[in-house]
Amino acid sequence: MLMENQNKTTENQSQEINSQKKLNQDFISMIKSAEVFLKDLFDISQTTNQHETIERIKENIPMKGQTAWVLIFSIVIASIGLNVSSTAVVIGAMLVSPLMGPILGVGLSIGINDIDTLKKSFINLGVMVGLSLMTSFLFFSIPVFQDLTPELKARTYPDIRDVLIALSGGLALIIALSRHKEMTHTIAGIAIATALMPPLCTAGYGLAVGRLDYFGGAIFLFTINTIFIAIATFIIVKFLKFPVVKYLNSLRRKRIAQFASFVALMVLLPSTYMFYSLFVKNQFKNNAQHFIQHIEDKGVNLIGEANDESINYEKNEIKLLVFGETLSEEQIQLFKNDLPKFGLENTNLIFKQSNQDLEMKQKIDNLTELYLKNQGIINSREETIREKDDKIRFLEITLNKLNATNIAIDKIGTEVKINYPEVEKITFSNKITTNFKQIDTIPIITVKWNRNTSDVNTQHLKLSNWLKARLEFKKLLVLKE
């Protein structure tokens, strides 16, 4: 009996072990299936045509001939779009612009150690920037086109999101280009998203109007986009293991590889610093905006919105204009004590206020009240004038109807006597009728014929038709006396 129980226990343990093994095998199989699925989903190496991609990028590097003219005209189109604040026009210009070629060439040449292509890319990049600045400068030098529009002002300073757009756009662009079949629609969309052209046009505007701060901010934005698109290209080229250019001289090959690495490092280090600086600046602005909202939630009336004038990152300063009740020193100190809670340590908080604010607020309230009263009087007068206009319009319509039924008795009478000598007398009158919904006026002509007139009915019918045609009265009644 004991042996039998031991055998059953051993058998159960064996079954549990087998079941656990099967479960582990199923789990491992599921993990492997997931790995295969994810690899198949995200793998881009299988559909990449390395040699064809290199040729495509190299073909689009030169800025000469038709490409140069297309660039010039696309800059003109974009400048017009920025001048009239038309996003659709700017997008159209970005679709036809050939700005990506030299930038992709820089990233590619560094990735494959191609010093000749790198030189060519930098030269054409300089030509591209020069042509763009010259074209936009000439356009905005015309006085009628020198108004600062919101579209232009938006391109005068970079943002952390511009870096992310440029990096993501560059990655998407080189991946789209590396396919066996080029993804044209994707490339067009990336040209719009990265928005290389508007900053160049804005830089030309800054030069034309003598605003070097606009020029510097726009060129900085263009430089950020350019660097991060080139970095994205470099990353994908290295990830997909594009073939490196071979040089017969091993020493030359080593030097070129070192030079390419040096250029890549020189591009990467400033761009990393740019990214960090923009991130810190953007974080400061966000924290400052939350802090300003905190102050307003406490019931403090502030004039203006949170912008570059009230939030100064370079001076580490927040300057607020208080309207209404003056804040005491204790209240101001309490707000200053709240700065660290919003990540604004060592930030200088300045409140601009005056003891005359309350009096000014009262004056403004009085002016507002007076304005509302006057507006009410004006609206009342406008209503009265509108009613009188309606009455005048009704009387004019009625008068026109009456005039339409008036008949020149002398003239018509003479014509009737000439055409119908048997007529002895004509009487003109108007009959007014109503169906209790509207009033209608019907002109009536009563004709008295000579007793000796032959076939009076026929003559009367002819006269009736002639009078209706002559007078153009549809409702004319011609009666016989």
C-alpha positions as CSV (number, residue, x, y, z in Angstrom):
1,M,0.0,0.0,0.0
2,L,2.8,2.3,0.9
3,M,4.6,1.5,-2.4
4,E,1.4,2.3,-4.3
5,N,1.1,5.7,-2.7
6,Q,4.7,6.5,-3.4
7,N,4.3,5.6,-7.0
8,K,1.2,7.8,-7.3
9,T,3.1,10.7,-5.7
10,T,6.0,10.2,-8.1
11,E,3.7,10.1,-11.0
12,N,1.9,13.3,-10.0
13,Q,5.3,15.1,-9.5
14,S,6.4,13.9,-13.0
15,Q,3.2,15.3,-14.5
16,E,3.6,18.6,-12.8
17,I,7.2,18.8,-14.0
18,N,6.1,18.0,-17.6
19,S,3.3,20.5,-17.4
20,Q,5.7,23.2,-16.2
21,K,8.2,22.4,-19.0
22,K,5.4,22.6,-21.6
23,L,4.3,25.9,-20.1
24,N,7.9,27.3,-20.2
25,Q,8.2,26.1,-23.8
26,D,5.0,27.8,-24.8
27,F,6.1,31.0,-23.1
28,I,9.5,30.9,-24.9
29,S,7.8,30.2,-28.2
30,M,5.5,33.1,-27.7
31,I,8.4,35.4,-26.9
32,K,10.3,34.2,-30.0
33,S,7.2,34.8,-32.1
34,A,6.8,38.3,-30.7
35,E,10.5,39.0,-31.4
36,V,10.1,37.8,-35.0
37,F,6.9,39.9,-35.4
38,L,8.6,43.0,-34.0
39,K,11.7,42.5,-36.1
40,D,9.7,42.1,-39.2
41,L,7.6,45.2,-38.2
42,F,10.5,47.5,-37.6
43,D,13.3,46.1,-39.7
44,I,14.3,48.5,-42.5
45,S,17.5,46.8,-43.6
46,Q,15.7,44.3,-45.8
47,T,14.1,47.0,-48.0
48,T,17.1,49.3,-48.1
49,N,18.9,50.0,-51.4
50,Q,22.2,51.4,-50.2
51,H,23.9,52.2,-53.5
52,E,20.7,53.7,-55.0
53,T,20.2,55.8,-51.9
54,I,23.7,57.2,-52.1
55,E,23.2,58.1,-55.8
56,R,19.9,59.8,-55.1
57,I,21.4,62.0,-52.4
58,K,24.4,62.8,-54.5
59,E,22.2,63.8,-57.5
60,N,20.3,66.3,-55.4
61,I,23.4,68.1,-53.9
62,P,24.3,70.5,-56.8
63,M,22.6,73.9,-56.6
64,K,22.9,75.0,-60.3
65,G,20.9,75.3,-63.4
66,Q,17.3,74.5,-63.0
67,T,17.7,73.7,-59.3
68,A,19.0,77.2,-58.6
69,W,16.1,78.8,-60.4
70,V,13.6,76.6,-58.7
71,L,15.2,77.6,-55.3
72,I,15.0,81.3,-56.2
73,F,11.3,81.2,-57.3
74,S,10.3,79.0,-54.3
75,I,12.0,81.6,-52.0
76,V,9.9,84.3,-53.7
77,I,6.7,82.3,-53.2
78,A,7.5,81.6,-49.5
79,S,8.4,85.3,-49.0
80,I,5.0,86.4,-50.4
81,G,3.2,83.8,-48.3
82,L,5.0,85.1,-45.1
83,N,4.2,88.7,-46.1
84,V,0.4,88.0,-46.4
85,S,0.4,85.4,-43.6
86,S,-0.8,82.7,-45.9
87,T,0.1,79.2,-44.6
88,A,-1.1,77.6,-47.8
89,V,1.3,79.7,-50.0
90,V,4.3,78.9,-47.7
91,I,3.5,75.2,-47.8
92,G,3.4,75.3,-51.6
93,A,6.8,76.9,-51.7
94,M,8.2,74.3,-49.3
95,L,6.9,71.5,-51.6
96,V,8.9,72.7,-54.6
97,S,12.0,73.9,-52.8
98,P,15.3,71.8,-53.3
99,L,16.7,72.6,-49.9
100,M,17.2,69.1,-48.6
101,G,19.9,68.0,-51.1
102,P,23.1,69.5,-49.6
103,I,22.0,68.9,-46.0
104,L,21.5,65.2,-46.7
105,G,24.8,65.2,-48.5
106,V,26.6,66.4,-45.4
107,G,25.1,63.7,-43.2
108,L,25.8,61.0,-45.8
109,S,29.4,62.0,-46.6
110,I,30.3,62.0,-42.9
111,G,28.7,58.6,-42.4
112,I,30.6,57.0,-45.3
113,N,33.9,59.0,-45.0
114,D,33.4,60.6,-48.5
115,I,35.5,63.7,-48.3
116,D,34.8,64.8,-51.8
117,T,31.0,64.6,-51.3
118,L,31.4,66.5,-48.0
119,K,33.3,69.4,-49.7
120,K,30.7,69.4,-52.5
121,S,27.8,69.4,-49.9
122,F,29.3,72.3,-47.9
123,I,29.9,74.4,-51.0
124,N,26.4,73.9,-52.3
125,L,24.9,74.4,-48.9
126,G,26.6,77.8,-48.8
127,V,25.4,78.6,-52.3
128,M,21.9,77.6,-51.3
129,V,21.9,79.8,-48.2
130,G,23.4,82.7,-50.2
131,L,20.8,82.5,-53.0
132,S,18.0,82.3,-50.5
133,L,19.2,85.2,-48.4
134,M,19.8,87.4,-51.5
135,T,16.4,86.6,-53.0
136,S,14.4,87.2,-49.8
137,F,16.5,90.4,-49.0
138,L,15.7,91.8,-52.5
139,F,12.0,91.0,-52.1
140,F,11.6,92.5,-48.6
141,S,13.7,95.6,-49.6
142,I,10.6,96.8,-51.4
143,P,8.8,99.1,-48.8
144,V,5.3,97.8,-49.5
145,F,6.4,94.3,-48.3
146,Q,8.1,95.3,-45.1
147,D,5.2,94.8,-42.6
148,L,6.0,92.4,-39.8
149,T,3.4,89.7,-40.0
150,P,2.7,86.9,-37.4
151,E,4.1,84.3,-39.8
152,L,7.4,86.2,-40.0
153,K,7.6,86.9,-36.2
154,A,7.1,83.2,-35.5
155,R,10.3,82.4,-37.3
156,T,12.5,84.8,-35.3
157,Y,13.4,82.5,-32.5
158,P,13.8,78.7,-32.1
159,D,12.0,76.4,-29.7
160,I,12.8,73.0,-28.3
161,R,10.1,71.5,-30.5
162,D,11.9,72.7,-33.6
163,V,14.8,70.5,-32.6
164,L,12.5,67.5,-32.2
165,I,10.8,68.2,-35.5
166,A,14.1,68.5,-37.4
167,L,15.5,65.3,-35.9
168,S,12.3,63.3,-36.4
169,G,11.9,64.8,-39.9
170,G,15.5,63.9,-40.8
171,L,15.2,60.4,-39.6
172,A,11.9,59.9,-41.6
173,L,13.5,61.5,-44.7
174,I,16.6,59.3,-44.9
175,I,14.5,56.2,-44.1
176,A,12.0,57.1,-46.9
177,L,14.9,57.7,-49.3
178,S,16.6,54.4,-48.5
179,R,13.7,52.3,-49.8
180,H,14.0,50.4,-53.0
181,K,11.0,52.5,-54.2
182,E,11.2,56.1,-53.2
183,M,8.3,57.4,-50.9
184,T,7.6,60.6,-52.7
185,H,4.6,61.6,-50.6
186,T,6.5,61.1,-47.4
187,I,9.4,63.2,-48.6
188,A,7.0,66.0,-49.6
189,G,5.4,65.9,-46.2
190,I,8.8,66.0,-44.4
191,A,9.8,69.1,-46.5
192,I,6.8,70.9,-45.0
193,A,7.3,69.6,-41.5
194,T,10.9,70.6,-41.1
195,A,10.2,74.1,-42.6
196,L,13.7,75.0,-43.7
197,M,12.6,77.7,-46.1
198,P,10.6,80.2,-43.8
199,P,13.6,80.9,-41.5
200,L,15.8,81.7,-44.5
201,C,13.1,84.1,-45.8
202,T,12.8,85.7,-42.3
203,A,16.6,86.1,-42.1
204,G,16.4,88.0,-45.4
205,Y,13.6,90.1,-44.0
206,G,15.7,91.0,-41.0
207,L,18.5,92.2,-43.2
208,A,16.1,94.2,-45.4
209,V,14.6,96.1,-42.5
210,G,17.8,96.4,-40.4
211,R,16.6,94.1,-37.6
212,L,19.7,92.0,-36.8
213,D,17.9,90.3,-33.9
214,Y,15.4,88.9,-36.4
215,F,18.2,87.9,-38.7
216,G,20.1,86.1,-35.9
217,G,17.1,84.3,-34.5
218,A,16.0,83.1,-38.0
219,I,19.5,81.9,-39.0
220,F,19.8,80.1,-35.6
221,L,16.5,78.3,-36.3
222,F,17.7,77.4,-39.8
223,T,21.0,76.2,-38.4
224,I,19.3,74.0,-35.8
225,N,17.1,72.4,-38.5
226,T,20.1,71.8,-40.8
227,I,22.3,70.3,-38.1
228,F,19.7,67.9,-36.8
229,I,18.6,66.8,-40.2
230,A,22.3,66.0,-41.1
231,I,22.7,64.2,-37.7
232,A,19.6,62.1,-38.4
233,T,21.0,61.2,-41.8
234,F,24.4,60.3,-40.3
235,I,22.7,58.0,-37.7
236,I,20.6,56.1,-40.2
237,V,23.6,55.7,-42.6
238,K,25.7,54.2,-39.8
239,F,22.8,52.1,-38.5
240,L,22.2,50.6,-42.0
241,K,25.9,50.1,-42.4
242,F,26.2,51.9,-45.7
243,P,29.5,51.0,-47.5
244,V,32.3,53.3,-46.5
245,V,34.4,54.9,-49.4
246,K,37.6,52.9,-49.9
247,Y,40.9,54.7,-50.5
248,L,44.0,53.0,-51.9
249,N,46.3,54.8,-49.6
250,S,45.8,53.5,-46.1
251,L,47.3,56.6,-44.5
252,R,44.9,58.8,-46.5
253,R,42.0,56.5,-45.6
254,K,42.9,56.8,-41.9
255,R,43.2,60.6,-42.1
256,I,39.9,61.0,-43.9
257,A,38.2,58.7,-41.3
258,Q,39.7,60.8,-38.5
259,F,38.6,64.0,-40.3
260,A,35.1,62.7,-40.8
261,S,34.9,61.7,-37.1
262,F,36.2,65.2,-36.1
263,V,33.6,66.9,-38.3
264,A,30.9,64.7,-36.8
265,L,32.0,65.5,-33.3
266,M,32.1,69.2,-34.1
267,V,28.6,69.0,-35.4
268,L,27.3,66.8,-32.5
269,L,28.8,68.8,-29.6
270,P,27.3,72.2,-30.5
271,S,24.0,70.6,-31.5
272,T,23.9,68.8,-28.1
273,Y,24.5,72.1,-26.4
274,M,21.9,73.8,-28.5
275,F,19.4,71.1,-27.6
276,Y,20.2,71.4,-23.9
277,S,20.0,75.2,-23.9
278,L,16.7,75.3,-25.7
279,F,15.3,72.6,-23.3
280,V,16.4,74.7,-20.3
281,K,14.9,77.9,-21.8
282,N,11.7,76.2,-22.7
283,Q,11.5,74.7,-19.2
284,F,12.0,78.1,-17.6
285,K,9.2,79.6,-19.7
286,N,6.8,76.8,-18.8
287,N,7.6,77.1,-15.1
288,A,7.2,80.9,-15.3
289,Q,3.8,80.6,-17.0
290,H,2.6,78.2,-14.3
291,F,3.8,80.6,-11.6
292,I,2.1,83.5,-13.2
293,Q,-1.1,81.5,-13.4
294,H,-0.6,80.7,-9.7
295,I,-0.5,84.4,-8.9
296,E,-3.6,85.1,-10.9
297,D,-5.4,82.3,-9.1
298,K,-4.7,84.1,-5.9
299,G,-6.8,87.1,-7.1
300,V,-4.0,89.4,-8.4
301,N,-5.0,91.4,-11.5
302,L,-2.2,91.3,-14.0
303,I,-2.0,93.3,-17.2
304,G,-0.9,91.6,-20.4
305,E,-0.1,87.9,-21.2
306,A,2.9,85.8,-20.3
307,N,5.4,86.6,-23.1
308,D,9.0,87.4,-23.8
309,E,8.5,90.9,-22.3
310,S,7.3,89.5,-18.9
311,I,9.5,86.4,-18.9
312,N,13.2,87.0,-19.5
313,Y,15.3,83.9,-19.5
314,E,18.6,85.7,-20.2
315,K,18.2,87.9,-17.1
316,N,16.5,85.1,-15.1
317,E,13.7,87.6,-14.4
318,I,9.9,87.7,-14.3
319,K,8.4,91.1,-14.6
320,L,4.6,91.6,-13.9
321,L,2.4,94.6,-14.2
322,V,-0.2,94.7,-11.4
323,F,-3.5,96.5,-12.0
324,G,-6.0,97.4,-9.3
325,E,-5.3,96.8,-5.6
326,T,-1.6,97.4,-4.7
327,L,0.3,94.4,-3.3
328,S,2.0,94.8,0.1
329,E,5.6,93.9,0.8
330,E,4.4,90.9,2.8
331,Q,2.3,89.6,-0.2
332,I,5.2,90.1,-2.6
333,Q,7.5,88.2,-0.2
334,L,5.0,85.3,0.0
335,F,5.0,85.1,-3.8
336,K,8.8,85.1,-3.9
337,N,8.9,82.3,-1.4
338,D,6.7,80.3,-3.8
339,L,9.3,80.5,-6.6
340,P,11.2,77.4,-5.7
341,K,8.0,75.3,-5.7
342,F,7.8,76.0,-9.5
343,G,11.5,75.3,-10.2
344,L,12.4,79.0,-10.3
345,E,15.1,79.3,-7.7
346,N,17.3,82.4,-7.9
347,T,14.7,84.0,-10.2
348,N,14.2,87.8,-9.8
349,L,10.5,88.5,-9.4
350,I,9.5,92.2,-10.1
351,F,6.0,93.6,-9.6
352,K,5.3,96.9,-11.3
353,Q,2.5,98.7,-9.5
354,S,1.3,102.2,-8.5
355,N,-0.9,103.7,-5.7
356,Q,-2.8,105.5,-8.5
357,D,-4.0,102.2,-10.0
358,L,-7.2,102.1,-8.0
359,E,-8.1,105.6,-9.1
360,M,-7.3,104.8,-12.7
361,K,-9.4,101.7,-12.5
362,Q,-12.3,103.8,-11.3
363,K,-11.9,106.2,-14.2
364,I,-11.8,103.3,-16.6
365,D,-14.9,101.8,-15.1
366,N,-16.7,105.2,-15.4
367,L,-15.6,105.5,-19.0
368,T,-16.8,102.0,-19.7
369,E,-20.2,102.7,-18.1
370,L,-20.5,106.0,-20.1
371,Y,-19.6,104.1,-23.3
372,L,-22.2,101.5,-22.6
373,K,-24.9,104.2,-22.0
374,N,-24.0,106.0,-25.2
375,Q,-24.0,102.7,-27.1
376,G,-27.5,102.1,-25.8
377,I,-28.7,105.5,-26.9
378,I,-27.1,104.9,-30.3
379,N,-28.7,101.5,-30.6
380,S,-32.1,103.1,-29.7
381,R,-31.7,105.8,-32.3
382,E,-30.7,103.3,-34.9
383,E,-33.8,101.3,-34.1
384,T,-36.0,104.4,-34.5
385,I,-34.2,105.3,-37.8
386,R,-34.8,101.7,-39.0
387,E,-38.5,101.9,-38.2
388,K,-38.8,105.2,-40.1
389,D,-36.9,103.8,-43.1
390,D,-39.3,100.9,-43.2
391,K,-42.3,103.3,-43.2
392,I,-40.7,105.4,-45.9
393,R,-40.1,102.2,-48.0
394,F,-43.7,101.1,-47.5
395,L,-45.0,104.5,-48.6
396,E,-42.7,104.5,-51.6
397,I,-44.1,101.1,-52.6
398,T,-47.7,102.3,-52.2
399,L,-47.0,105.5,-54.1
400,N,-45.4,103.5,-56.9
401,K,-48.5,101.3,-57.1
402,L,-50.7,104.3,-57.3
403,N,-48.5,105.9,-59.9
404,A,-48.6,102.7,-61.9
405,T,-52.4,102.9,-62.1
406,N,-52.6,106.6,-63.0
407,I,-53.4,107.2,-66.7
408,A,-52.7,110.2,-68.8
409,I,-56.4,110.9,-69.6
410,D,-55.8,113.6,-72.2
411,K,-53.3,111.6,-74.3
412,I,-55.2,108.3,-74.1
413,G,-58.5,110.0,-74.8
414,T,-57.1,111.6,-77.9
415,E,-55.7,108.3,-79.2
416,V,-59.0,106.5,-78.5
417,K,-61.0,109.2,-80.4
418,I,-58.7,108.9,-83.4
419,N,-58.8,105.1,-83.6
420,Y,-62.5,104.7,-82.5
421,P,-64.6,107.7,-83.6
422,E,-67.8,106.0,-82.4
423,V,-66.7,106.4,-78.7
424,E,-68.6,109.3,-77.1
425,K,-67.0,109.3,-73.7
426,I,-64.4,107.5,-71.5
427,T,-64.3,107.4,-67.7
428,F,-61.2,106.5,-65.7
429,S,-61.4,105.2,-62.1
430,N,-59.6,103.0,-59.6
431,K,-61.4,100.2,-57.7
432,I,-59.8,99.3,-54.3
433,T,-60.4,95.7,-53.1
434,T,-59.2,93.6,-50.2
435,N,-59.3,89.9,-49.2
436,F,-58.5,90.9,-45.6
437,K,-54.8,89.9,-46.2
438,Q,-53.8,92.5,-48.7
439,I,-55.2,95.5,-50.5
440,D,-55.2,95.7,-54.3
441,T,-56.0,98.6,-56.7
442,I,-57.6,97.8,-60.1
443,P,-57.8,100.5,-62.8
444,I,-61.2,100.7,-64.6
445,I,-62.0,102.4,-67.9
446,T,-65.7,102.8,-68.7
447,V,-66.5,103.4,-72.4
448,K,-69.7,105.0,-73.8
449,W,-70.4,104.1,-77.4
450,N,-72.5,106.0,-80.0
451,R,-75.9,104.3,-80.4
452,N,-75.4,104.1,-84.1
453,T,-72.2,102.1,-83.7
454,S,-72.4,98.8,-85.6
455,D,-71.2,95.6,-83.9
456,V,-70.5,97.4,-80.6
457,N,-69.3,94.2,-78.9
458,T,-66.6,93.5,-81.4
459,Q,-65.5,97.1,-81.3
460,H,-65.5,97.1,-77.5
461,L,-63.3,93.9,-77.4
462,K,-60.8,95.4,-79.8
463,L,-60.7,98.6,-77.8
464,S,-60.2,96.7,-74.6
465,N,-57.3,94.6,-76.0
466,W,-55.7,97.8,-77.4
467,L,-56.0,99.6,-74.1
468,K,-54.4,96.7,-72.1
469,A,-51.5,96.5,-74.5
470,R,-51.1,100.3,-74.7
471,L,-51.2,100.9,-71.0
472,E,-49.5,97.6,-70.0
473,F,-52.0,97.0,-67.2
474,K,-52.6,93.3,-66.6
475,K,-55.6,93.9,-64.3
476,L,-57.2,96.6,-66.4
477,L,-61.0,96.4,-66.6
478,V,-62.7,98.0,-69.7
479,L,-66.4,98.2,-69.1
480,K,-69.2,99.3,-71.4
481,E,-71.6,102.0,-70.2
